[in-house]
Amino acid sequence: RIWLEMEETGSFSDYLWSYVDGKPLQSKLTDMRDMPTQTDMSLKLSKDLRKRGFNFCGPVIVYAFCQAVGMVNDHLVGCHCHKKCLTLGKKKS
């Protein structure tokens, strides 16, 4: 219901991507110990989603979602996927 209401005024996808200015955030992590479980962006998005009535959307799960859908490239710089995801992210802009 909430998602449908949001879709009436604009794309839910555009709403989500607005939190990363329309292009994936690129990390330069070299060590898994530096990998965040949440960020300021995921905290803000989580708060807004909950304010709108969504449940089960804390900042950690929101950050994991953003990683899963490609809004955040948190592959370590040495990972074989990092460069590919970096290239894909540049095509979005």
PyMOL Python script that loads the backbone (N, CA, C, O; Angstrom):
from pymol import cmd

cmd.read_pdbstr("""\
ATOM      1  N   ARG A   1       0.822  -1.184   0.000  1.00  0.00           N
ATOM      2  CA  ARG A   1       0.000   0.000   0.000  1.00  0.00           C
ATOM      3  C   ARG A   1       0.868   1.250   0.000  1.00  0.00           C
ATOM      4  O   ARG A   1       0.630   2.169  -0.783  1.00  0.00           O
ATOM      5  N   ILE A   2       1.873   1.293   0.872  1.00  0.00           N
ATOM      6  CA  ILE A   2       2.730   2.472   0.963  1.00  0.00           C
ATOM      7  C   ILE A   2       3.514   2.659  -0.331  1.00  0.00           C
ATOM      8  O   ILE A   2       3.634   3.770  -0.848  1.00  0.00           O
ATOM      9  N   TRP A   3       4.048   1.547  -0.844  1.00  0.00           N
ATOM     10  CA  TRP A   3       4.811   1.603  -2.090  1.00  0.00           C
ATOM     11  C   TRP A   3       3.923   2.124  -3.218  1.00  0.00           C
ATOM     12  O   TRP A   3       4.353   2.968  -4.005  1.00  0.00           O
ATOM     13  N   LEU A   4       2.695   1.629  -3.301  1.00  0.00           N
ATOM     14  CA  LEU A   4       1.774   2.079  -4.349  1.00  0.00           C
ATOM     15  C   LEU A   4       1.481   3.575  -4.230  1.00  0.00           C
ATOM     16  O   LEU A   4       1.405   4.279  -5.237  1.00  0.00           O
ATOM     17  N   GLU A   5       1.319   4.050  -3.012  1.00  0.00           N
ATOM     18  CA  GLU A   5       1.076   5.476  -2.802  1.00  0.00           C
ATOM     19  C   GLU A   5       2.277   6.296  -3.268  1.00  0.00           C
ATOM     20  O   GLU A   5       2.116   7.356  -3.873  1.00  0.00           O
ATOM     21  N   MET A   6       3.482   5.801  -2.982  1.00  0.00           N
ATOM     22  CA  MET A   6       4.690   6.508  -3.409  1.00  0.00           C
ATOM     23  C   MET A   6       4.827   6.495  -4.924  1.00  0.00           C
ATOM     24  O   MET A   6       5.281   7.479  -5.508  1.00  0.00           O
ATOM     25  N   GLU A   7       4.444   5.400  -5.568  1.00  0.00           N
ATOM     26  CA  GLU A   7       4.531   5.284  -7.028  1.00  0.00           C
ATOM     27  C   GLU A   7       3.594   6.273  -7.721  1.00  0.00           C
ATOM     28  O   GLU A   7       3.839   6.662  -8.863  1.00  0.00           O
ATOM     29  N   GLU A   8       2.528   6.679  -7.040  1.00  0.00           N
ATOM     30  CA  GLU A   8       1.587   7.630  -7.636  1.00  0.00           C
ATOM     31  C   GLU A   8       2.230   9.008  -7.822  1.00  0.00           C
ATOM     32  O   GLU A   8       1.849   9.759  -8.720  1.00  0.00           O
ATOM     33  N   THR A   9       3.187   9.327  -6.985  1.00  0.00           N
ATOM     34  CA  THR A   9       3.815  10.650  -7.061  1.00  0.00           C
ATOM     35  C   THR A   9       5.192  10.601  -7.724  1.00  0.00           C
ATOM     36  O   THR A   9       5.812  11.646  -7.924  1.00  0.00           O
ATOM     37  N   GLY A  10       5.672   9.424  -8.063  1.00  0.00           N
ATOM     38  CA  GLY A  10       6.973   9.291  -8.708  1.00  0.00           C
ATOM     39  C   GLY A  10       7.482   7.872  -8.566  1.00  0.00           C
ATOM     40  O   GLY A  10       6.896   7.054  -7.856  1.00  0.00           O
ATOM     41  N   SER A  11       8.551   7.596  -9.230  1.00  0.00           N
ATOM     42  CA  SER A  11       9.122   6.254  -9.220  1.00  0.00           C
ATOM     43  C   SER A  11       9.769   5.939  -7.869  1.00  0.00           C
ATOM     44  O   SER A  11      10.536   6.741  -7.337  1.00  0.00           O
ATOM     45  N   PHE A  12       9.451   4.773  -7.329  1.00  0.00           N
ATOM     46  CA  PHE A  12      10.082   4.337  -6.086  1.00  0.00           C
ATOM     47  C   PHE A  12      11.576   4.158  -6.310  1.00  0.00           C
ATOM     48  O   PHE A  12      12.381   4.455  -5.427  1.00  0.00           O
ATOM     49  N   SER A  13      11.942   3.677  -7.481  1.00  0.00           N
ATOM     50  CA  SER A  13      13.349   3.525  -7.830  1.00  0.00           C
ATOM     51  C   SER A  13      14.071   4.873  -7.795  1.00  0.00           C
ATOM     52  O   SER A  13      15.163   4.978  -7.238  1.00  0.00           O
ATOM     53  N   ASP A  14      13.470   5.887  -8.380  1.00  0.00           N
ATOM     54  CA  ASP A  14      14.069   7.223  -8.365  1.00  0.00           C
ATOM     55  C   ASP A  14      14.206   7.740  -6.934  1.00  0.00           C
ATOM     56  O   ASP A  14      15.197   8.383  -6.587  1.00  0.00           O
ATOM     57  N   TYR A  15      13.208   7.454  -6.116  1.00  0.00           N
ATOM     58  CA  TYR A  15      13.262   7.836  -4.702  1.00  0.00           C
ATOM     59  C   TYR A  15      14.487   7.211  -4.037  1.00  0.00           C
ATOM     60  O   TYR A  15      15.250   7.899  -3.360  1.00  0.00           O
ATOM     61  N   LEU A  16      14.671   5.906  -4.233  1.00  0.00           N
ATOM     62  CA  LEU A  16      15.816   5.227  -3.617  1.00  0.00           C
ATOM     63  C   LEU A  16      17.135   5.782  -4.138  1.00  0.00           C
ATOM     64  O   LEU A  16      18.031   6.090  -3.352  1.00  0.00           O
ATOM     65  N   TRP A  17      17.262   5.913  -5.458  1.00  0.00           N
ATOM     66  CA  TRP A  17      18.504   6.379  -6.066  1.00  0.00           C
ATOM     67  C   TRP A  17      18.815   7.829  -5.706  1.00  0.00           C
ATOM     68  O   TRP A  17      19.966   8.254  -5.803  1.00  0.00           O
ATOM     69  N   SER A  18      17.817   8.583  -5.299  1.00  0.00           N
ATOM     70  CA  SER A  18      18.078   9.974  -4.900  1.00  0.00           C
ATOM     71  C   SER A  18      18.990  10.039  -3.672  1.00  0.00           C
ATOM     72  O   SER A  18      19.654  11.049  -3.439  1.00  0.00           O
ATOM     73  N   TYR A  19      19.018   8.976  -2.904  1.00  0.00           N
ATOM     74  CA  TYR A  19      19.866   8.941  -1.708  1.00  0.00           C
ATOM     75  C   TYR A  19      21.346   8.757  -2.044  1.00  0.00           C
ATOM     76  O   TYR A  19      22.205   8.935  -1.180  1.00  0.00           O
ATOM     77  N   VAL A  20      21.646   8.402  -3.293  1.00  0.00           N
ATOM     78  CA  VAL A  20      23.039   8.271  -3.733  1.00  0.00           C
ATOM     79  C   VAL A  20      23.285   9.143  -4.976  1.00  0.00           C
ATOM     80  O   VAL A  20      24.190   8.870  -5.764  1.00  0.00           O
ATOM     81  N   ASP A  21      22.471  10.188  -5.137  1.00  0.00           N
ATOM     82  CA  ASP A  21      22.583  11.124  -6.259  1.00  0.00           C
ATOM     83  C   ASP A  21      22.540  10.431  -7.619  1.00  0.00           C
ATOM     84  O   ASP A  21      23.180  10.885  -8.568  1.00  0.00           O
ATOM     85  N   GLY A  22      21.794   9.342  -7.714  1.00  0.00           N
ATOM     86  CA  GLY A  22      21.567   8.692  -8.993  1.00  0.00           C
ATOM     87  C   GLY A  22      22.680   7.818  -9.515  1.00  0.00           C
ATOM     88  O   GLY A  22      22.572   7.296 -10.625  1.00  0.00           O
ATOM     89  N   LYS A  23      23.748   7.638  -8.758  1.00  0.00           N
ATOM     90  CA  LYS A  23      24.837   6.768  -9.201  1.00  0.00           C
ATOM     91  C   LYS A  23      25.401   6.008  -7.999  1.00  0.00           C
ATOM     92  O   LYS A  23      25.385   6.510  -6.875  1.00  0.00           O
ATOM     93  N   PRO A  24      25.894   4.804  -8.244  1.00  0.00           N
ATOM     94  CA  PRO A  24      26.374   3.971  -7.133  1.00  0.00           C
ATOM     95  C   PRO A  24      27.527   4.614  -6.361  1.00  0.00           C
ATOM     96  O   PRO A  24      28.428   5.222  -6.940  1.00  0.00           O
ATOM     97  N   LEU A  25      27.470   4.461  -5.054  1.00  0.00           N
ATOM     98  CA  LEU A  25      28.586   4.885  -4.223  1.00  0.00           C
ATOM     99  C   LEU A  25      29.711   3.881  -4.402  1.00  0.00           C
ATOM    100  O   LEU A  25      29.477   2.673  -4.366  1.00  0.00           O
ATOM    101  N   GLN A  26      30.925   4.366  -4.594  1.00  0.00           N
ATOM    102  CA  GLN A  26      32.080   3.511  -4.833  1.00  0.00           C
ATOM    103  C   GLN A  26      33.007   3.555  -3.622  1.00  0.00           C
ATOM    104  O   GLN A  26      33.440   4.626  -3.198  1.00  0.00           O
ATOM    105  N   SER A  27      33.304   2.391  -3.075  1.00  0.00           N
ATOM    106  CA  SER A  27      34.231   2.338  -1.943  1.00  0.00           C
ATOM    107  C   SER A  27      35.640   2.109  -2.449  1.00  0.00           C
ATOM    108  O   SER A  27      35.855   1.702  -3.591  1.00  0.00           O
ATOM    109  N   LYS A  28      36.572   2.375  -1.593  1.00  0.00           N
ATOM    110  CA  LYS A  28      37.978   2.095  -1.883  1.00  0.00           C
ATOM    111  C   LYS A  28      38.549   1.256  -0.743  1.00  0.00           C
ATOM    112  O   LYS A  28      39.690   1.437  -0.318  1.00  0.00           O
ATOM    113  N   LEU A  29      37.723   0.338  -0.268  1.00  0.00           N
ATOM    114  CA  LEU A  29      38.111  -0.501   0.864  1.00  0.00           C
ATOM    115  C   LEU A  29      39.170  -1.516   0.445  1.00  0.00           C
ATOM    116  O   LEU A  29      39.120  -2.075  -0.650  1.00  0.00           O
ATOM    117  N   THR A  30      40.114  -1.736   1.329  1.00  0.00           N
ATOM    118  CA  THR A  30      41.151  -2.736   1.066  1.00  0.00           C
ATOM    119  C   THR A  30      41.140  -3.849   2.098  1.00  0.00           C
ATOM    120  O   THR A  30      41.836  -4.851   1.938  1.00  0.00           O
ATOM    121  N   ASP A  31      40.355  -3.683   3.158  1.00  0.00           N
ATOM    122  CA  ASP A  31      40.332  -4.667   4.237  1.00  0.00           C
ATOM    123  C   ASP A  31      38.895  -4.879   4.708  1.00  0.00           C
ATOM    124  O   ASP A  31      38.171  -3.915   4.959  1.00  0.00           O
ATOM    125  N   MET A  32      38.486  -6.134   4.827  1.00  0.00           N
ATOM    126  CA  MET A  32      37.116  -6.454   5.271  1.00  0.00           C
ATOM    127  C   MET A  32      36.783  -5.849   6.629  1.00  0.00           C
ATOM    128  O   MET A  32      35.618  -5.574   6.915  1.00  0.00           O
ATOM    129  N   ARG A  33      37.792  -5.639   7.466  1.00  0.00           N
ATOM    130  CA  ARG A  33      37.532  -5.068   8.794  1.00  0.00           C
ATOM    131  C   ARG A  33      37.032  -3.632   8.707  1.00  0.00           C
ATOM    132  O   ARG A  33      36.477  -3.108   9.673  1.00  0.00           O
ATOM    133  N   ASP A  34      37.221  -2.998   7.568  1.00  0.00           N
ATOM    134  CA  ASP A  34      36.762  -1.621   7.383  1.00  0.00           C
ATOM    135  C   ASP A  34      35.372  -1.544   6.753  1.00  0.00           C
ATOM    136  O   ASP A  34      34.826  -0.454   6.581  1.00  0.00           O
ATOM    137  N   MET A  35      34.809  -2.683   6.415  1.00  0.00           N
ATOM    138  CA  MET A  35      33.502  -2.742   5.758  1.00  0.00           C
ATOM    139  C   MET A  35      32.410  -2.274   6.731  1.00  0.00           C
ATOM    140  O   MET A  35      32.249  -2.854   7.804  1.00  0.00           O
ATOM    141  N   PRO A  36      31.663  -1.231   6.359  1.00  0.00           N
ATOM    142  CA  PRO A  36      30.601  -0.756   7.252  1.00  0.00           C
ATOM    143  C   PRO A  36      29.381  -1.675   7.213  1.00  0.00           C
ATOM    144  O   PRO A  36      29.140  -2.369   6.226  1.00  0.00           O
ATOM    145  N   THR A  37      28.636  -1.665   8.283  1.00  0.00           N
ATOM    146  CA  THR A  37      27.363  -2.378   8.295  1.00  0.00           C
ATOM    147  C   THR A  37      26.207  -1.409   8.057  1.00  0.00           C
ATOM    148  O   THR A  37      25.092  -1.816   7.729  1.00  0.00           O
ATOM    149  N   GLN A  38      26.494  -0.125   8.228  1.00  0.00           N
ATOM    150  CA  GLN A  38      25.524   0.920   7.961  1.00  0.00           C
ATOM    151  C   GLN A  38      26.299   2.219   7.711  1.00  0.00           C
ATOM    152  O   GLN A  38      27.468   2.338   8.077  1.00  0.00           O
ATOM    153  N   THR A  39      25.639   3.169   7.095  1.00  0.00           N
ATOM    154  CA  THR A  39      26.263   4.457   6.810  1.00  0.00           C
ATOM    155  C   THR A  39      25.259   5.569   7.113  1.00  0.00           C
ATOM    156  O   THR A  39      24.101   5.303   7.434  1.00  0.00           O
ATOM    157  N   ASP A  40      25.714   6.804   7.009  1.00  0.00           N
ATOM    158  CA  ASP A  40      24.791   7.925   7.193  1.00  0.00           C
ATOM    159  C   ASP A  40      23.655   7.854   6.183  1.00  0.00           C
ATOM    160  O   ASP A  40      22.505   8.150   6.508  1.00  0.00           O
ATOM    161  N   MET A  41      23.990   7.453   4.939  1.00  0.00           N
ATOM    162  CA  MET A  41      22.970   7.339   3.897  1.00  0.00           C
ATOM    163  C   MET A  41      21.920   6.303   4.279  1.00  0.00           C
ATOM    164  O   MET A  41      20.722   6.562   4.159  1.00  0.00           O
ATOM    165  N   SER A  42      22.361   5.121   4.743  1.00  0.00           N
ATOM    166  CA  SER A  42      21.390   4.075   5.082  1.00  0.00           C
ATOM    167  C   SER A  42      20.564   4.467   6.305  1.00  0.00           C
ATOM    168  O   SER A  42      19.400   4.080   6.418  1.00  0.00           O
ATOM    169  N   LEU A  43      21.150   5.220   7.207  1.00  0.00           N
ATOM    170  CA  LEU A  43      20.414   5.696   8.381  1.00  0.00           C
ATOM    171  C   LEU A  43      19.322   6.683   7.956  1.00  0.00           C
ATOM    172  O   LEU A  43      18.189   6.599   8.431  1.00  0.00           O
ATOM    173  N   LYS A  44      19.662   7.612   7.067  1.00  0.00           N
ATOM    174  CA  LYS A  44      18.675   8.584   6.588  1.00  0.00           C
ATOM    175  C   LYS A  44      17.552   7.901   5.807  1.00  0.00           C
ATOM    176  O   LYS A  44      16.374   8.192   6.012  1.00  0.00           O
ATOM    177  N   LEU A  45      17.930   6.992   4.911  1.00  0.00           N
ATOM    178  CA  LEU A  45      16.929   6.269   4.113  1.00  0.00           C
ATOM    179  C   LEU A  45      16.030   5.433   5.018  1.00  0.00           C
ATOM    180  O   LEU A  45      14.811   5.415   4.845  1.00  0.00           O
ATOM    181  N   SER A  46      16.624   4.754   5.967  1.00  0.00           N
ATOM    182  CA  SER A  46      15.856   3.937   6.907  1.00  0.00           C
ATOM    183  C   SER A  46      14.843   4.782   7.679  1.00  0.00           C
ATOM    184  O   SER A  46      13.677   4.408   7.806  1.00  0.00           O
ATOM    185  N   LYS A  47      15.298   5.916   8.187  1.00  0.00           N
ATOM    186  CA  LYS A  47      14.400   6.800   8.949  1.00  0.00           C
ATOM    187  C   LYS A  47      13.241   7.284   8.085  1.00  0.00           C
ATOM    188  O   LYS A  47      12.099   7.342   8.540  1.00  0.00           O
ATOM    189  N   ASP A  48      13.544   7.631   6.832  1.00  0.00           N
ATOM    190  CA  ASP A  48      12.481   8.113   5.960  1.00  0.00           C
ATOM    191  C   ASP A  48      11.495   7.005   5.612  1.00  0.00           C
ATOM    192  O   ASP A  48      10.286   7.232   5.595  1.00  0.00           O
ATOM    193  N   LEU A  49      12.004   5.814   5.336  1.00  0.00           N
ATOM    194  CA  LEU A  49      11.112   4.684   5.038  1.00  0.00           C
ATOM    195  C   LEU A  49      10.201   4.386   6.222  1.00  0.00           C
ATOM    196  O   LEU A  49       9.002   4.167   6.048  1.00  0.00           O
ATOM    197  N   ARG A  50      10.772   4.378   7.433  1.00  0.00           N
ATOM    198  CA  ARG A  50       9.950   4.107   8.625  1.00  0.00           C
ATOM    199  C   ARG A  50       8.934   5.215   8.852  1.00  0.00           C
ATOM    200  O   ARG A  50       7.802   4.950   9.258  1.00  0.00           O
ATOM    201  N   LYS A  51       9.338   6.472   8.589  1.00  0.00           N
ATOM    202  CA  LYS A  51       8.412   7.594   8.730  1.00  0.00           C
ATOM    203  C   LYS A  51       7.220   7.439   7.785  1.00  0.00           C
ATOM    204  O   LYS A  51       6.104   7.842   8.115  1.00  0.00           O
ATOM    205  N   ARG A  52       7.458   6.858   6.621  1.00  0.00           N
ATOM    206  CA  ARG A  52       6.404   6.653   5.636  1.00  0.00           C
ATOM    207  C   ARG A  52       5.533   5.439   5.963  1.00  0.00           C
ATOM    208  O   ARG A  52       4.477   5.256   5.358  1.00  0.00           O
ATOM    209  N   GLY A  53       5.971   4.598   6.925  1.00  0.00           N
ATOM    210  CA  GLY A  53       5.163   3.463   7.349  1.00  0.00           C
ATOM    211  C   GLY A  53       5.728   2.093   7.044  1.00  0.00           C
ATOM    212  O   GLY A  53       5.104   1.085   7.375  1.00  0.00           O
ATOM    213  N   PHE A  54       6.916   2.027   6.410  1.00  0.00           N
ATOM    214  CA  PHE A  54       7.540   0.734   6.157  1.00  0.00           C
ATOM    215  C   PHE A  54       8.058   0.139   7.455  1.00  0.00           C
ATOM    216  O   PHE A  54       8.455   0.863   8.368  1.00  0.00           O
ATOM    217  N   ASN A  55       8.051  -1.186   7.531  1.00  0.00           N
ATOM    218  CA  ASN A  55       8.580  -1.899   8.700  1.00  0.00           C
ATOM    219  C   ASN A  55       9.825  -2.686   8.294  1.00  0.00           C
ATOM    220  O   ASN A  55      10.093  -2.876   7.108  1.00  0.00           O
ATOM    221  N   PHE A  56      10.572  -3.135   9.285  1.00  0.00           N
ATOM    222  CA  PHE A  56      11.738  -3.994   9.057  1.00  0.00           C
ATOM    223  C   PHE A  56      12.730  -3.352   8.088  1.00  0.00           C
ATOM    224  O   PHE A  56      13.216  -4.006   7.165  1.00  0.00           O
ATOM    225  N   CYS A  57      13.020  -2.099   8.299  1.00  0.00           N
ATOM    226  CA  CYS A  57      13.945  -1.408   7.403  1.00  0.00           C
ATOM    227  C   CYS A  57      14.926  -0.552   8.209  1.00  0.00           C
ATOM    228  O   CYS A  57      15.042   0.654   7.993  1.00  0.00           O
ATOM    229  N   GLY A  58      15.624  -1.200   9.139  1.00  0.00           N
ATOM    230  CA  GLY A  58      16.647  -0.500   9.902  1.00  0.00           C
ATOM    231  C   GLY A  58      17.838  -0.168   9.018  1.00  0.00           C
ATOM    232  O   GLY A  58      17.904  -0.632   7.880  1.00  0.00           O
ATOM    233  N   PRO A  59      18.777   0.623   9.514  1.00  0.00           N
ATOM    234  CA  PRO A  59      19.905   1.073   8.697  1.00  0.00           C
ATOM    235  C   PRO A  59      20.818  -0.054   8.220  1.00  0.00           C
ATOM    236  O   PRO A  59      21.437   0.076   7.164  1.00  0.00           O
ATOM    237  N   VAL A  60      20.920  -1.147   8.959  1.00  0.00           N
ATOM    238  CA  VAL A  60      21.780  -2.257   8.532  1.00  0.00           C
ATOM    239  C   VAL A  60      21.140  -3.001   7.368  1.00  0.00           C
ATOM    240  O   VAL A  60      21.811  -3.287   6.377  1.00  0.00           O
ATOM    241  N   ILE A  61      19.856  -3.318   7.472  1.00  0.00           N
ATOM    242  CA  ILE A  61      19.183  -4.030   6.387  1.00  0.00           C
ATOM    243  C   ILE A  61      19.063  -3.139   5.149  1.00  0.00           C
ATOM    244  O   ILE A  61      19.152  -3.631   4.024  1.00  0.00           O
ATOM    245  N   VAL A  62      18.863  -1.846   5.345  1.00  0.00           N
ATOM    246  CA  VAL A  62      18.802  -0.919   4.216  1.00  0.00           C
ATOM    247  C   VAL A  62      20.157  -0.865   3.514  1.00  0.00           C
ATOM    248  O   VAL A  62      20.214  -0.835   2.284  1.00  0.00           O
ATOM    249  N   TYR A  63      21.238  -0.851   4.276  1.00  0.00           N
ATOM    250  CA  TYR A  63      22.567  -0.828   3.662  1.00  0.00           C
ATOM    251  C   TYR A  63      22.826  -2.118   2.883  1.00  0.00           C
ATOM    252  O   TYR A  63      23.375  -2.081   1.781  1.00  0.00           O
ATOM    253  N   ALA A  64      22.437  -3.241   3.448  1.00  0.00           N
ATOM    254  CA  ALA A  64      22.593  -4.520   2.750  1.00  0.00           C
ATOM    255  C   ALA A  64      21.773  -4.522   1.460  1.00  0.00           C
ATOM    256  O   ALA A  64      22.230  -5.035   0.439  1.00  0.00           O
ATOM    257  N   PHE A  65      20.581  -3.960   1.497  1.00  0.00           N
ATOM    258  CA  PHE A  65      19.753  -3.848   0.301  1.00  0.00           C
ATOM    259  C   PHE A  65      20.449  -2.991  -0.755  1.00  0.00           C
ATOM    260  O   PHE A  65      20.488  -3.351  -1.932  1.00  0.00           O
ATOM    261  N   CYS A  66      20.995  -1.860  -0.327  1.00  0.00           N
ATOM    262  CA  CYS A  66      21.693  -0.967  -1.257  1.00  0.00           C
ATOM    263  C   CYS A  66      22.892  -1.659  -1.895  1.00  0.00           C
ATOM    264  O   CYS A  66      23.190  -1.426  -3.066  1.00  0.00           O
ATOM    265  N   GLN A  67      23.573  -2.498  -1.145  1.00  0.00           N
ATOM    266  CA  GLN A  67      24.672  -3.281  -1.716  1.00  0.00           C
ATOM    267  C   GLN A  67      24.125  -4.277  -2.735  1.00  0.00           C
ATOM    268  O   GLN A  67      24.678  -4.428  -3.824  1.00  0.00           O
ATOM    269  N   ALA A  68      23.054  -4.944  -2.378  1.00  0.00           N
ATOM    270  CA  ALA A  68      22.501  -6.005  -3.218  1.00  0.00           C
ATOM    271  C   ALA A  68      21.976  -5.487  -4.556  1.00  0.00           C
ATOM    272  O   ALA A  68      22.081  -6.176  -5.570  1.00  0.00           O
ATOM    273  N   VAL A  69      21.418  -4.291  -4.565  1.00  0.00           N
ATOM    274  CA  VAL A  69      20.839  -3.772  -5.809  1.00  0.00           C
ATOM    275  C   VAL A  69      21.815  -2.887  -6.584  1.00  0.00           C
ATOM    276  O   VAL A  69      21.458  -2.347  -7.631  1.00  0.00           O
ATOM    277  N   GLY A  70      23.018  -2.736  -6.092  1.00  0.00           N
ATOM    278  CA  GLY A  70      24.040  -2.002  -6.823  1.00  0.00           C
ATOM    279  C   GLY A  70      24.117  -0.518  -6.542  1.00  0.00           C
ATOM    280  O   GLY A  70      24.790   0.211  -7.271  1.00  0.00           O
ATOM    281  N   MET A  71      23.449  -0.054  -5.510  1.00  0.00           N
ATOM    282  CA  MET A  71      23.548   1.356  -5.142  1.00  0.00           C
ATOM    283  C   MET A  71      24.871   1.640  -4.444  1.00  0.00           C
ATOM    284  O   MET A  71      25.314   2.787  -4.384  1.00  0.00           O
ATOM    285  N   VAL A  72      25.496   0.600  -3.922  1.00  0.00           N
ATOM    286  CA  VAL A  72      26.779   0.720  -3.226  1.00  0.00           C
ATOM    287  C   VAL A  72      27.695  -0.380  -3.747  1.00  0.00           C
ATOM    288  O   VAL A  72      27.310  -1.549  -3.781  1.00  0.00           O
ATOM    289  N   ASN A  73      28.905  -0.009  -4.152  1.00  0.00           N
ATOM    290  CA  ASN A  73      29.917  -0.981  -4.551  1.00  0.00           C
ATOM    291  C   ASN A  73      30.909  -1.110  -3.399  1.00  0.00           C
ATOM    292  O   ASN A  73      31.835  -0.310  -3.272  1.00  0.00           O
ATOM    293  N   ASP A  74      30.709  -2.108  -2.577  1.00  0.00           N
ATOM    294  CA  ASP A  74      31.583  -2.332  -1.429  1.00  0.00           C
ATOM    295  C   ASP A  74      32.548  -3.487  -1.646  1.00  0.00           C
ATOM    296  O   ASP A  74      33.093  -4.021  -0.679  1.00  0.00           O
ATOM    297  N   HIS A  75      32.769  -3.883  -2.893  1.00  0.00           N
ATOM    298  CA  HIS A  75      33.786  -4.897  -3.145  1.00  0.00           C
ATOM    299  C   HIS A  75      35.136  -4.307  -2.771  1.00  0.00           C
ATOM    300  O   HIS A  75      35.406  -3.137  -3.042  1.00  0.00           O
ATOM    301  N   LEU A  76      35.975  -5.110  -2.156  1.00  0.00           N
ATOM    302  CA  LEU A  76      37.318  -4.641  -1.845  1.00  0.00           C
ATOM    303  C   LEU A  76      38.039  -4.296  -3.141  1.00  0.00           C
ATOM    304  O   LEU A  76      37.781  -4.913  -4.174  1.00  0.00           O
ATOM    305  N   VAL A  77      38.936  -3.321  -3.099  1.00  0.00           N
ATOM    306  CA  VAL A  77      39.646  -2.883  -4.291  1.00  0.00           C
ATOM    307  C   VAL A  77      40.359  -4.057  -4.962  1.00  0.00           C
ATOM    308  O   VAL A  77      40.445  -4.095  -6.189  1.00  0.00           O
ATOM    309  N   GLY A  78      40.862  -5.000  -4.198  1.00  0.00           N
ATOM    310  CA  GLY A  78      41.559  -6.149  -4.751  1.00  0.00           C
ATOM    311  C   GLY A  78      40.651  -7.246  -5.290  1.00  0.00           C
ATOM    312  O   GLY A  78      41.136  -8.202  -5.895  1.00  0.00           O
ATOM    313  N   CYS A  79      39.354  -7.126  -5.082  1.00  0.00           N
ATOM    314  CA  CYS A  79      38.403  -8.137  -5.552  1.00  0.00           C
ATOM    315  C   CYS A  79      38.236  -8.023  -7.068  1.00  0.00           C
ATOM    316  O   CYS A  79      38.230  -6.922  -7.619  1.00  0.00           O
ATOM    317  N   HIS A  80      38.103  -9.163  -7.729  1.00  0.00           N
ATOM    318  CA  HIS A  80      37.934  -9.146  -9.184  1.00  0.00           C
ATOM    319  C   HIS A  80      36.634  -8.469  -9.625  1.00  0.00           C
ATOM    320  O   HIS A  80      36.501  -8.102 -10.792  1.00  0.00           O
ATOM    321  N   CYS A  81      35.684  -8.298  -8.722  1.00  0.00           N
ATOM    322  CA  CYS A  81      34.404  -7.660  -9.066  1.00  0.00           C
ATOM    323  C   CYS A  81      34.436  -6.138  -8.931  1.00  0.00           C
ATOM    324  O   CYS A  81      33.594  -5.453  -9.512  1.00  0.00           O
ATOM    325  N   HIS A  82      35.389  -5.606  -8.178  1.00  0.00           N
ATOM    326  CA  HIS A  82      35.392  -4.169  -7.894  1.00  0.00           C
ATOM    327  C   HIS A  82      35.441  -3.338  -9.173  1.00  0.00           C
ATOM    328  O   HIS A  82      34.627  -2.434  -9.355  1.00  0.00           O
ATOM    329  N   LYS A  83      36.382  -3.635 -10.052  1.00  0.00           N
ATOM    330  CA  LYS A  83      36.539  -2.839 -11.272  1.00  0.00           C
ATOM    331  C   LYS A  83      35.312  -2.960 -12.176  1.00  0.00           C
ATOM    332  O   LYS A  83      34.877  -1.971 -12.765  1.00  0.00           O
ATOM    333  N   LYS A  84      34.758  -4.159 -12.285  1.00  0.00           N
ATOM    334  CA  LYS A  84      33.569  -4.355 -13.114  1.00  0.00           C
ATOM    335  C   LYS A  84      32.399  -3.539 -12.570  1.00  0.00           C
ATOM    336  O   LYS A  84      31.697  -2.881 -13.336  1.00  0.00           O
ATOM    337  N   CYS A  85      32.184  -3.576 -11.259  1.00  0.00           N
ATOM    338  CA  CYS A  85      31.090  -2.809 -10.652  1.00  0.00           C
ATOM    339  C   CYS A  85      31.349  -1.309 -10.777  1.00  0.00           C
ATOM    340  O   CYS A  85      30.409  -0.532 -10.944  1.00  0.00           O
ATOM    341  N   LEU A  86      32.601  -0.900 -10.699  1.00  0.00           N
ATOM    342  CA  LEU A  86      32.958   0.508 -10.871  1.00  0.00           C
ATOM    343  C   LEU A  86      32.592   0.950 -12.285  1.00  0.00           C
ATOM    344  O   LEU A  86      32.036   2.033 -12.470  1.00  0.00           O
ATOM    345  N   THR A  87      32.893   0.139 -13.262  1.00  0.00           N
ATOM    346  CA  THR A  87      32.573   0.443 -14.663  1.00  0.00           C
ATOM    347  C   THR A  87      31.067   0.503 -14.878  1.00  0.00           C
ATOM    348  O   THR A  87      30.575   1.405 -15.556  1.00  0.00           O
ATOM    349  N   LEU A  88      30.327  -0.450 -14.309  1.00  0.00           N
ATOM    350  CA  LEU A  88      28.866  -0.440 -14.442  1.00  0.00           C
ATOM    351  C   LEU A  88      28.268   0.807 -13.812  1.00  0.00           C
ATOM    352  O   LEU A  88      27.330   1.398 -14.346  1.00  0.00           O
ATOM    353  N   GLY A  89      28.817   1.196 -12.682  1.00  0.00           N
ATOM    354  CA  GLY A  89      28.323   2.403 -11.994  1.00  0.00           C
ATOM    355  C   GLY A  89      28.515   3.662 -12.819  1.00  0.00           C
ATOM    356  O   GLY A  89      27.693   4.576 -12.759  1.00  0.00           O
ATOM    357  N   LYS A  90      29.585   3.717 -13.582  1.00  0.00           N
ATOM    358  CA  LYS A  90      29.842   4.902 -14.404  1.00  0.00           C
ATOM    359  C   LYS A  90      28.879   4.979 -15.577  1.00  0.00           C
ATOM    360  O   LYS A  90      28.602   6.072 -16.070  1.00  0.00           O
ATOM    361  N   LYS A  91      28.366   3.853 -16.032  1.00  0.00           N
ATOM    362  CA  LYS A  91      27.401   3.842 -17.143  1.00  0.00           C
ATOM    363  C   LYS A  91      26.054   4.412 -16.701  1.00  0.00           C
ATOM    364  O   LYS A  91      25.317   4.959 -17.522  1.00  0.00           O
ATOM    365  N   LYS A  92      25.724   4.289 -15.410  1.00  0.00           N
ATOM    366  CA  LYS A  92      24.436   4.746 -14.883  1.00  0.00           C
ATOM    367  C   LYS A  92      24.331   6.266 -14.946  1.00  0.00           C
ATOM    368  O   LYS A  92      23.241   6.792 -15.171  1.00  0.00           O
ATOM    369  N   SER A  93      25.429   6.979 -14.754  1.00  0.00           N
ATOM    370  CA  SER A  93      25.375   8.433 -14.644  1.00  0.00           C
ATOM    371  C   SER A  93      25.138   9.149 -15.939  1.00  0.00           C
ATOM    372  O   SER A  93      25.074  10.378 -15.962  1.00  0.00           O
TER     373      SER A  93
END
""", "prot")
cmd.dss("prot")
cmd.show_as("cartoon", "prot")
cmd.util.cbc("prot")
cmd.orient("prot")
